[in-house]
């Protein structure tokens, strides 16, 4: 079965009314696309941020008269929208989506593998992770650089803290690389659920995993509790959290920070400089991963 797709680009003030018009004309689904390659960084809890410039896609059944559909939209919006009509051949959309997520090699011995793909190297450390609603699939440079930094460390027997855990990918990787226990903290309940589910998927012993929010972390995020602490969030919260993260790290413990760009390195490192001498561990384009050890 074929479908008719309306592709519409409109000023921001018309986005809501354009969506309403498409639905009134019989659209069976509405999809938003970024119209200007604008990054949207990790949103706050409960936020659903949209790009400033949108392409709105309306999907209609094949029997919808395409010319009258376009004419109705052009008339309703007085030619303020760029409207295009195209025929969309039916496909197995679940499989089409899966094509965009294939195994990712992080290091020689660490891979991220979606559930529908066999691990390319069964003997490697394979993180089984499907894209979901929590941040962290390995495709973002910040996540990949944190994984590389962890993979180059001897984590055997360590207690690790993943602050701002998202999908749990970093903490779960540490567990599979030998860490003994993991404290995963996030302010989004959805992230904590994702971390739990991904831990189960990766055969992490749940007795070694503690999940907490900033409101419940108190009994667990204690002074000098972490051999290694990783926080892949954003520059501003990294600076705000500096006293807390430093306090939680053991003397000589490793701190890994990411989610910042090159222009923010000086400000972030200065927030930690009295206790941790942070240096650039990896850089990919403008994204930077910092690491350093707490002074004894």
C-alpha positions as CSV (number, residue, x, y, z in Angstrom):
1,X,0.0,0.0,0.0
2,X,1.3,3.4,-1.0
3,X,0.9,6.6,1.1
4,X,0.7,10.3,0.3
5,X,3.0,12.5,2.3
6,X,2.8,16.2,2.7
7,X,6.1,17.9,3.4
8,X,5.5,21.4,4.7
9,X,8.0,24.1,5.8
10,X,6.4,27.0,7.6
11,X,7.3,30.0,9.9
12,X,7.4,29.0,13.6
13,X,4.2,31.0,14.3
14,X,2.3,28.7,12.0
15,X,3.6,25.3,13.2
16,X,0.7,24.5,15.5
17,X,-2.0,25.7,13.1
18,X,-0.4,23.8,10.3
19,X,-0.4,20.6,12.3
20,X,-4.1,21.2,13.1
21,X,-4.9,21.7,9.5
22,X,-3.2,18.5,8.4
23,X,-5.1,16.5,11.0
24,X,-8.4,18.1,10.0
25,X,-7.7,17.1,6.3
26,X,-7.3,13.5,7.4
27,X,-3.6,13.0,8.2
28,X,-3.1,9.6,9.9
29,X,0.2,10.8,11.5
30,X,2.3,13.9,11.9
31,X,6.1,13.9,12.1
32,X,8.5,16.7,12.9
33,X,12.0,17.0,11.3
34,X,14.8,19.5,12.0
35,X,14.7,22.0,9.1
36,X,18.1,23.6,9.8
37,X,20.5,21.1,11.4
38,X,20.0,22.6,14.8
39,X,21.3,20.5,17.7
40,X,18.9,19.9,20.7
41,X,21.0,19.1,23.8
42,X,19.7,16.9,26.6
43,X,16.3,18.5,27.7
44,X,15.1,19.0,31.2
45,X,12.7,16.6,32.9
46,X,9.3,16.8,31.2
47,X,10.5,19.1,28.4
48,X,9.9,18.3,24.8
49,X,12.0,20.8,22.9
50,X,11.5,21.5,19.2
51,X,13.8,23.0,16.6
52,X,13.3,26.6,15.6
53,X,12.8,25.7,12.0
54,X,10.6,22.6,11.3
55,X,9.7,20.4,8.5
56,X,6.3,19.0,9.2
57,X,5.3,15.7,7.5
58,X,1.7,14.7,7.2
59,X,0.9,11.1,6.1
60,X,-2.3,10.4,4.3
61,X,-3.9,7.3,2.8
62,X,-3.4,6.7,-0.9
63,X,-6.9,7.6,-1.9
64,X,-6.6,11.2,-0.7
65,X,-6.8,13.6,-3.6
66,X,-3.3,15.1,-3.6
67,X,-4.0,18.2,-5.7
68,X,-7.0,19.2,-3.7
69,X,-5.0,18.5,-0.5
70,X,-2.2,20.9,-1.6
71,X,-4.7,23.5,-2.8
72,X,-6.5,23.5,0.6
73,X,-3.3,24.0,2.5
74,X,-2.0,26.7,0.2
75,X,-5.4,28.5,0.5
76,X,-5.6,28.2,4.3
77,X,-2.1,29.6,4.8
78,X,-2.2,32.2,2.0
79,X,1.0,30.7,0.4
80,X,3.0,31.3,3.6
81,X,4.1,27.6,3.7
82,X,6.3,25.7,1.3
83,X,4.2,22.6,0.5
84,X,5.3,19.5,-1.4
85,X,3.3,16.3,-2.1
86,X,5.1,13.0,-2.6
87,X,4.1,9.3,-3.0
88,X,5.6,7.2,-0.3
89,X,5.8,3.5,-1.0
90,X,4.9,1.2,1.9
91,X,7.8,-0.5,3.7
92,X,8.4,-2.4,6.9
93,X,9.1,0.7,8.9
94,X,10.5,-1.1,11.9
95,X,13.2,-2.6,9.7
96,X,13.9,0.7,8.0
97,X,14.4,2.3,11.4
98,X,16.8,-0.4,12.5
99,X,19.0,0.2,9.5
100,X,20.2,3.4,11.1
101,X,21.5,1.6,14.2
102,X,24.3,-0.9,13.6
103,X,27.1,-2.2,15.9
104,X,29.5,0.6,16.9
105,X,33.1,-0.3,17.7
106,X,34.4,1.9,20.6
107,X,37.8,0.3,21.1
108,X,39.5,-3.0,19.9
109,X,37.6,-4.9,22.6
110,X,34.4,-2.8,23.3
111,X,31.4,-2.7,21.1
112,X,27.8,-1.4,21.3
113,X,25.3,-3.7,19.7
114,X,21.6,-3.2,19.2
115,X,19.5,-6.3,20.0
116,X,18.7,-7.1,16.3
117,X,22.4,-7.5,15.4
118,X,24.8,-10.3,16.3
119,X,27.9,-8.9,18.0
120,X,30.7,-8.7,15.4
121,X,33.2,-10.0,17.9
122,X,31.6,-12.4,20.4
123,X,34.8,-12.4,22.5
124,X,34.7,-8.6,23.0
125,X,32.9,-6.6,25.7
126,X,29.6,-6.2,24.0
127,X,27.1,-3.7,25.4
128,X,23.6,-4.6,24.3
129,X,21.7,-1.4,23.9
130,X,18.8,-0.3,21.9
131,X,17.9,3.3,21.2
132,X,15.4,4.6,23.7
133,X,14.1,7.7,25.4
134,X,17.1,8.2,27.7
135,X,20.3,9.8,26.5
136,X,23.2,7.5,25.6
137,X,23.4,5.2,22.7
138,X,27.1,5.5,21.8
139,X,26.4,7.5,18.7
140,X,27.2,10.9,20.4
141,X,30.9,11.8,20.6
142,X,30.6,12.6,24.3
143,X,29.4,9.1,25.1
144,X,31.9,7.4,22.8
145,X,34.8,9.4,24.4
146,X,33.7,8.5,27.9
147,X,33.6,4.8,26.9
148,X,37.1,5.0,25.4
149,X,38.4,6.6,28.6
150,X,36.8,3.9,30.8
151,X,38.0,1.1,28.5
152,X,41.6,2.2,28.9
153,X,41.4,2.0,32.7
154,X,41.7,-1.0,35.0
155,X,38.3,-1.0,36.7
156,X,38.5,-4.3,38.4
157,X,36.9,-4.3,41.8
158,X,36.1,-0.6,41.7
159,X,33.0,1.3,42.9
160,X,31.9,3.5,40.1
161,X,29.5,6.4,40.1
162,X,27.7,7.4,36.9
163,X,26.2,10.9,37.6
164,X,23.6,11.7,35.0
165,X,23.4,8.1,33.9
166,X,20.8,8.5,31.1
167,X,20.5,5.0,29.5
168,X,23.1,3.7,31.9
169,X,25.5,2.9,29.1
170,X,28.7,4.2,30.9
171,X,28.1,2.5,34.2
172,X,27.0,-0.8,32.6
173,X,30.2,-0.7,30.4
174,X,32.2,-0.2,33.6
175,X,30.6,-3.2,35.2
176,X,31.3,-5.3,32.1
177,X,34.9,-4.0,32.3
178,X,35.3,-5.3,35.8
179,X,33.8,-2.7,38.2
180,X,32.3,-4.3,41.3
181,X,29.5,-1.9,42.1
182,X,27.7,1.0,40.3
183,X,25.7,3.9,41.7
184,X,23.7,5.5,38.8
185,X,22.1,8.9,39.5
186,X,19.7,10.8,37.3
187,X,17.0,13.5,37.8
188,X,14.8,11.8,35.2
189,X,12.8,8.7,36.4
190,X,12.7,7.5,32.8
191,X,16.5,7.4,32.8
192,X,16.6,5.3,35.9
193,X,14.1,2.9,34.4
194,X,16.2,2.7,31.2
195,X,19.4,2.0,33.3
196,X,17.7,-0.8,35.2
197,X,16.3,-2.4,32.0
198,X,19.7,-2.1,30.2
199,X,21.5,-3.6,33.2
200,X,19.1,-6.6,33.0
201,X,19.7,-6.9,29.3
202,X,23.5,-6.9,29.9
203,X,23.4,-9.5,32.7
204,X,24.6,-7.0,35.3
205,X,23.9,-8.4,38.8
206,X,21.2,-6.1,40.2
207,X,22.6,-6.5,43.7
208,X,25.6,-4.5,42.5
209,X,23.5,-1.7,41.1
210,X,22.0,1.2,43.0
211,X,19.7,3.7,41.3
212,X,19.1,7.1,42.8
213,X,17.8,10.5,42.0
214,X,19.4,13.7,43.4
215,X,16.7,13.7,46.1
216,X,17.5,10.1,47.2
217,X,21.3,9.9,46.6
218,X,22.3,11.0,50.1
219,X,22.8,7.6,51.7
220,X,24.9,6.4,48.7
221,X,26.8,9.4,47.3
222,X,28.9,9.7,50.4
223,X,32.4,11.2,50.9
224,X,35.1,9.3,49.1
225,X,32.7,6.6,47.9
226,X,33.9,6.4,44.3
227,X,37.0,5.0,42.8
228,X,35.9,6.3,39.4
229,X,33.2,8.9,38.8
230,X,31.9,9.8,35.3
231,X,29.5,12.6,34.5
232,X,28.4,13.0,30.9
233,X,26.0,15.9,31.2
234,X,26.5,19.6,30.2
235,X,29.0,22.3,31.1
236,X,26.8,24.4,33.4
237,X,25.7,21.5,35.7
238,X,29.2,20.1,35.7
239,X,30.4,23.4,37.2
240,X,27.5,23.6,39.6
241,X,28.1,20.0,40.8
242,X,31.9,20.3,41.2
243,X,31.9,20.4,45.1
244,X,29.6,17.3,45.3
245,X,31.5,15.3,42.7
246,X,34.9,16.1,44.2
247,X,33.6,15.1,47.6
248,X,32.4,11.8,46.4
249,X,35.7,10.9,44.7
250,X,38.4,9.0,46.6
251,X,41.9,10.5,46.8
252,X,43.6,9.3,43.7
253,X,40.2,8.4,42.1
254,X,39.5,9.1,38.5
255,X,37.1,11.8,37.3
256,X,35.7,11.7,33.8
257,X,33.6,14.7,32.6
258,X,31.9,15.1,29.2
259,X,29.0,16.9,27.5
260,X,31.0,20.1,27.0
261,X,32.6,21.8,24.0
262,X,36.1,23.1,23.5
263,X,35.1,26.7,24.4
264,X,33.8,25.5,27.8
265,X,36.9,23.6,28.8
266,X,38.6,26.4,30.7
267,X,35.5,27.3,32.8
268,X,34.9,23.6,33.7
269,X,38.5,22.8,34.6
270,X,38.8,25.8,36.8
271,X,35.8,24.6,38.8
272,X,37.8,21.5,39.7
273,X,41.4,22.7,39.6
274,X,41.8,23.0,43.4
275,X,41.3,19.2,43.7
276,X,41.5,17.6,40.3
277,X,43.9,18.5,37.5
278,X,41.7,17.8,34.5
279,X,43.1,17.4,31.0
280,X,41.6,16.7,27.6
281,X,41.5,12.9,27.3
282,X,39.7,13.0,23.9
283,X,38.3,15.5,21.5
284,X,35.9,14.9,18.6
285,X,35.2,18.0,16.5
286,X,34.2,20.5,19.2
287,X,33.2,18.0,21.8
288,X,35.7,17.3,24.6
289,X,36.1,14.6,27.3
290,X,38.1,15.6,30.3
291,X,39.8,13.3,32.8
292,X,42.0,13.6,35.9
293,X,42.7,12.2,39.3
294,X,41.9,13.7,42.6
295,X,44.8,14.9,44.6
296,X,45.8,12.6,47.6
